[in-house]
Amino acid sequence: MELAAIFFTMILVNNYVLVQFLGICPFLGVSKKLDSAFGMSCAVVFVMVLATAVTWPIQTFLLTPVDPATGELKWDLGYLQTIVFILVIAVLVQLIEIAMKKYMPPLHKALGVYLPLITTNCAVLGVTILNIDNGYNFIESIVCAAGAGFGFMLAMVLFSGVRKRLEDAQPPKCFEGLPITLVSAAIVSLSFTGFGGIVDAIFKTAA
């Protein structure tokens, strides 16, 4: 039940894009077409989960290892966390880009510059760091990363549909282009605030 709470909370209540406003660049840049949005989201889900699976042991056993006998730190290299995590994410993104370029060239071309930008996607870096800050164990961290990734995918796919509808709309001239896109993103984000009470009620009932 606790793992399910973490998973669905990351998708609906603490959605990294629409609630915590992380990963806004690809959210606005790649959501014009559904296939590109979905492909980008799949890549982000994969990177989030794999990056978490790699960075959690690095943080726990290399950067800030704890002596099980005393409960005290053996040494503290926590100040290297951001640098190390970004390097890990960069390597994973490069591997994905190579594989996508070889096996899925149309999608690789459609994503363009936004694929290598996953390296600096604050949502990916954010989930790896926040898992450590929240004190999650390895399994909880993986579930949280998966939930954050699918939350990113949900936001991308939903907003892709919204932008498709905007193409057929006729907003005032001063709102055409980026302004109406930002207004629409704000309304979609606002709609997610209602999920907080629903999810809490569901888990209270189950408990």
Beta strands, then each sheet from edge to edge (+ up, - down):
end
